[in-house]
Amino acid sequence: MRRDRKLELATDYYQLSVSNVYLGENFHEKTAVFDVFTRRHPFSGGYSVFAGLEQVIDFINELHFDKEDIDLLRKNHPDLTDDFLDYLKDFKFTGEMYAMKEGEIFFPTEPVIRVKTNLIEAQIIETAILAMVNHQSLIATKASRIVSAAGKGHPVLDFGLRRAHGTEAGLYGARACIIGGCPGTSNVEAELSWDTVSKGTISHAYIMTFDNEIDAFRTYAKYNPDNIILLADTYDTLESGVKNAIQVFKEEREAGRLKGNYGIRLDSGDLTYLSVAARKMMDDAGFPDATITASNDLDEYIINDLNNQGARIDNYGVGTKMITADGTSALGGVYKLSAFERDGKIIPKIKVSNDPIKITNPGYKKILRFSDNTSHIAIADLITLDDEVIDTNKPLTIYHPIHTWKKRTIDNFSVRELLVPIFKDGKQVYKSPKLSEIRDYHLMIKQSFWPEFLRLVNPSEYHVDISDKLYEIKKDILESVGK
């Protein structure tokens, strides 16, 4: 069995078959522009979180085809020409890439990545980029929603590795959970790549290997004096688990060892009732600093209900429903051609469909985010052609991109470009931040939006417009179709 990954082959075969045609028809040196974007938010939500850029950068930097790859393609795909297979021998990315920063909040139709390079390069990188961005952005969005539901001061940890769709999905899913706001993960492998330290408690199996529960607790406390989090629901949560935990806390305090983090974890039952009762028991026993961690198939809706019901939970461990992005099976991000070289000029291109949501925005574009200068809260986003300039000293009228009678005039605003350079002439010009810095950036960005755009159910629609110039180009192309 192979254990190493060959991401140059992590592609749909049609990317190679059409590139073979491009080479044969001398299209391979023509410049193309592709956009990565989504058409709708996951989870019926009001926002999405961009993640996966670091892995895209690593993929682009390492992208090449070695002899083993080419021999495999030659053997299995006789339709690929010798000229094309020879072309792959020296293949590397030589173009330009712009992207949003990881942790950025984005909205449908907005390019999160913009690629400009020759047609074959742009085609071959498509599938891997989508796989990386779709997976991590989906889970980062789910994590962000769960963190919001838990509320400030109630950390959410990723406990999802064992329920992920494979260990690789668990690893990069853990990364996405941290981007979405989780302070940590139970996944030890994550420590190899990022500035995180794995966290965890104890298992039911551990407790069941001892003759009785209190001996299991005492022994665990002996080996983990700075992190005495005791799983309280193996036998009877209140009559056994919490009482035995309190006894161990007393013994540790009398011995002068109760100095670190300590508390209980609840993993079953009525978490509201049990947490309230456990809190009272520990407070009455003189342990108001003992924490209560809850797990058991939690998601943003259950956590929101627990808070509304008055649960006394300090920390949440979320597994299955966060790491698998329960509620939306895939993000659905796409990679679409928006401009193509013809006779030495870059010509805007558009995908037309009977389904209006699938009609794309043409051209070489950027995204601008407007914020109010007084509140510093985001007002709207505007997709424009790359050469357009907005005068912030003049009022600006923005329209709904479909229902154009819906309009708003803004003034006293500032502008921020969301796409930043990642590669130029095939060379990386962007340094990926630490994972903790990406998480902090996302949490900061969330504070720049009104709560109605971020709420879990029935969020308000954030305004994303296209510029007048882009609108006219799009309209002209649509009117010319079929003529």
N, C-alpha and C positions, 0 to 999 in steps of 0.2 A: 504493500500500500504506500502511495506517495504521502509524504508528510509536509513537503514544501509547497508553497503556493506559487503559481505562475500567472500573475494577474494580467499579463499581456494576452493570455488565452481566456480570461474571464470576460468573454464577449459573446454576443449572438453571432452565429455564423454569417448572417446576411451582411454584417459590417465588413467582413472580408470579401464576400462575393461581389458586393457593389463597389468596393474599393478596387477590386480586380478590373471591373468595367471602367472605372474612372481612369485608371492607368492606361488601359488599352485605348481609350478615347481621348487621351491627352488632357483630361480634366484635373489631373492630380496636382498641378501647380496653381490652379485657380483658388483664390481666396474665398472662404465662406465664413459666415457669422452664424453661430448657434446660440440659443438661449435655453437655460434650464429654468423651468418655472412649474407651478402647480395651477390647477384650475379651480380647486376648492379646498377648504380647510378640513382637516380630519376631525372626527369626534363631534361633528356639527358645531364646531367652535368658531371663535371670532378671530383667531390668530394662529400662526405657525412659527416654529423656531428653527432657524437654519443651523445645521450641524453636519459634520463629515468632511469639512474642507481639509483638515490636516491629512486625512487619508487620501484625498484626491491629490494633494500636493506630493505625497510620498509616491503614489502611483505614477504620476507624470514624470517625476524625477528618475524613477527606476525603469521606465517603460522602454523595452527593447525586445527583439526576437532573436533568440540564440539558435544554434544549429539544430538542437533537439526539437525546438518548436517548428522550425521550417521543415525538417524531415517528417514530422508528424503530419503537417498540413499537406505536404507533397504526397504522402502515402494515402491519406484518407480523402483528399479532395482533388481529384485529377482535373477538375474544371479550372482550378487556379493556375494561371500561366506561369511559366518559368520566369518571365520578366517581372511579374508581381512578387513571386517568392524571392527573387534577387533583390527587389526593392525593399523588402522587409529586413534584409540583412543589415542595412544601415539605418533602420527606422528609429526616429526619436521625435519628440515633440519640439517644434521650432517656433511656435506661434505665441499668441498673447492670450492671457486669461485674466478676467476681472471677476470678483466675487464679493458678496456680502461677508462681513466678519461673522465668524461662528458665534452663536448666541443671539444674533440679530432677529428681531421679530419681522416677519414678512407676510405678504398677502397675495392672493391669487393674481395671476398674470404678470407679477413682477419677476424679472430675471434675477435669480439668486447667484447664477454663474453665467458669464458671457464669454464665449470662446471665439477667437478670430485667428484662423490659421488656414493652411491648405486643406483641400477637401478631404483627402484621405486621412490625414491626422485627425481632423475634426470628427470624422466618421468612426474611426477605430476606438477612440476614447469614450464614446457615448455610453455604452452599456455599463462599464465599470463605474463611471461617474454617477450615473443614475442609481445604481445599486448602493453605493456608499451614501449618497445624499438622501435618497428616499428612506433608507433604513434608519439612519441616525436622526434625521430631522423629525421623522414620525415619533420616535421614542422620546426625543428631547421635548417635543410638544406635549406628549402625554405626561412626562415627568413635570413639566412646568405647570400643567393644570393641577396635578396632584399636590405639588408644593404650594400652589395658591390656595387650594382647599384646606390644607393643613394649617396654614396661617403662620405669621411671623412668630418665631420662638418655639416652633414645633417641627424639628428637623425630620426629614424623610430620608431614609436610607434605602438603597437598592439591595434587595434580597433575591434577585431574580434569576441568577445563573442557572439553577437546576431546572427552571421552567422555560429557559430560552430555547430558540430553535437552533440548538447546536452551541458548542462552546465559543466559536468565533462570534456568533450573534450575541452571546452573553457578554463577551469582552467589549465589543463596540457598543452594545446596548448599555453596558455600565457607563461607558464614556458619555453616551448621550444623556443618561439619567443625571449625571453630574452637571453637564451643561444646562440641563433643565432646572437645576437648583438644588439637587441632592448634595449634601456635604460629604457623602461617602458611599461605599459599596461593600458588599460582603465578598466580592470577587478578588481573590488574592493576585491573580494574574495581572490585574490592572495596575498593580504597583510597579511592574516592570517598565511600563511605558509612560506613566503620567504621575504627577505629583499628588498622589492619593495614598492613603494607608487603609487597608481593608479593616472592616469592623464586623462584629458579630457577638452572639450570646452563646447559649448552649442548646443542645437538642433533647428531645424526649428520650431518645435512645440512650443518651449519656445517663440520664437520671434513672432509667429502668435497669441499667447494669449494676446499680447498687442495691443493697438489701432494703434500703428505705430512702425516702426523699431527702430527709434532713442530712444524712451522711453524704449524699450526692452534693448538696448545697455547701456543706462544710468543706468538702474536699476541693470543690471548684474555687471557693473563696481562698483557700490556702495557696492555690497556684495562680490565682488572678486577683491579687489584693487591690489593684487599682481599677478593676472593671468587674465588679460583682453584680452582674445582671442575671437574675435567677428566673428560670422559666417556671411559671407558677401553676400551669394547668395540666400537668401530667396525670394527676389523680383527682383531686378536688381543689379547685382554685382557691376558694376562700377558707375552707376548713382545714386544708392541708398546706397548699402551696404558699399562700400569703403568710400564714401563721409560722410556717417553718422558715420562710425568708426573714421575717421579723426576728425570729430567735437567732438566726445566724448573724444578722446585723448587730444585735445586742452583744453577742459574743465577740465579734470583730471590733466593736467599739470599746468594749472592756479591755481588749488586748491592745488597744491603741493602733489598730490597723485599718480602721474605717476612714480613710482619708481621700480616696479617689471617687470615681463614679460608681454608684450603686443603685439598685432598684430591682424591679421585676419586669417580666415580659408576659403579656397575655396573648395567647394564640388561638383561642376558641371561645365560644359562648357569647353571651350578650355583653359586648365590650363596654357599652355605656354603663350598665348596672354594675358589672364587675370592677370597672375602673373607679367608679364613685365609691363603691364599698371598700376596695383595696386602699384607696387614698385615705379614707377615714381611719381604717385600721392602722396604717403606717403613721399617720399624723398623731393619732392617739397614743401610739407606742413611742413617740418622740423622734420620728424619722421624716420630718417634712421635706427633707432634701432628697429622699428616695424617689427615683423617677419611675414612671410607668411607660413602657414601650408596648405598642400594640402591633400585631400582624394578623394574618388570616384573610387572604384574598381581598385585600383592600383596594379601592380605587378612589378617584376624586369625589364620586357621588356618595359612597359610603362614609368617607372621611368627613365630608360636608355635613351629612346627617348626624354623625357622631358629635360634631361640634355643636350643631343645633340642639341636640338632645342633652347637652351639658356633660358629655363625657370628660373624664379627668385624665387625659392622655397627653404625655409630654413629647413622645417620639413615635414615629411610625416606621415600620419595616414593610416595604411594599415589594412584592415579588411578581407573580404571574401577570397581573393586569397592567403593570408598568412595562416590564421587559418585553411583553408581546404586544404592547399597544392595544389592549383590549378595546373593542368598539370600532376600530378601523383597521382592516387587515393590511392595507398598503397606502402610502402617501399619494401615489399617482403622479409624481413629478415626471415631466416630459422634457425632451431635448429636441428643439425644433429649429429648422433653418429659418433665419430671419433676413439674410442678405447674401448675395452671391455675385462674384465677379463676372462681368460680361464686357468684352471690348475694353478692358482696362478700368472699368468703373464698377463700384460696389452698388448693386441694384437691390432695393428692398424686395423681399419675397414674403408671401403670405400663404398660410394654409387656409383653404376655404372648406366649410363643412355645412351640412344641413342642420347640424347642431350648433347654435350660436356660440356656446361656451368653448367650442373647439376652433373657432376662428382666431388666428394668432395676430399679434402686433408686429408689423414689419420693421426692418431697419436696424441700424447700429445704435443702440439705445443705452440710456442710463436711468437711474431712479433717484428722485429727489424727495427728501422728507422735510416737510414744513413744520416748524414748531413755533408756538406763541412765545414772543420775547418776554412776556410778563410771567406766565405760569410755567414756561419751558415744557409744556405738554404738546405732544404731537397733534397736528391739525389734520393733515392729509398727506398722501404721497402723490407724486406726479411722475409718470413715465414720459421721457422726452427723447428726442434724438440727441446724440452725444455732443453735438456742437451747439446746442441751445443754451442760452444764458438767461437766468431769471433776475430781474431787477427787484431787489428786496425793498427798495425805496418807494415802489409804486404798489397800489392795491392789485391783487391778482384774483381773477374770477375762475373758479374751477367748476367742472361739470361732472355729473355721473356719466361714466363712459358709455352706458347703454341708454339710460333714461335721461337724455340731455336737458330736459326741462328742469331737472333737479340741479340747481347751481348754488354756489356760495362765493362771496367775495371776501378775501382775507387781506389783512394788512398787519403791520407791526409783527412781522414774522422773520425767522431765520431759516436757512436752507442747509441741509446736509446731504452730500452724495453718499449713497449706500454701497455702491460698487467701488472696490479698491483694487489696485493692481496686484496680481499674484505672480504672473509670469509675463516677461517681455522678451521677445526674440528667443523663446525657449528657456530663458534663465529665470530662476526663482528670485523675486524681488520682495517677497513678503515673508516675515518671520512669524510662525505660528506662536501665539501666546501659550503660557502654561494653562493646563486644564482648569485649575482653580481661578485663573484670571478670566477665562471664557465664561465660567459660571457667574462670576461677579459682574461681568459685562452684561450678561443676560438679565440678571436681577436688577441691574441699574436701568436697562432699557425698559423693562416692564413698568418701572416707576414713571416712565415718561408717557404713559397712555392712560386715558380715563378708564376707570373700572368697568364701565359698560361694554367696552370692546373686549375685555378679558374674561367676562363672567362665564361660568360653566354652561349655563342653559340660556338660550335665546339672547345671544350677545347682539349688540348693535353692530351694524356694518360700518367698518372703517372706510373712509373715502379714498379710493385710488382712481386717479384721472389719467388721461393721456393728453399731451400738449396739443394745441390747435394744429401745429405743423404736422405732428404725427397723425392726428385725426384725418387731415386732408389727404395725406399720402395713403392711408388705409382706405379711405373712401374712394379715392381714384382707382386704386388697384381693384377693389371689389366691383366697381362699376365697369371696369374693363374686362372682367372675367367673362369668357364666352363670346366676346366680340371678335 
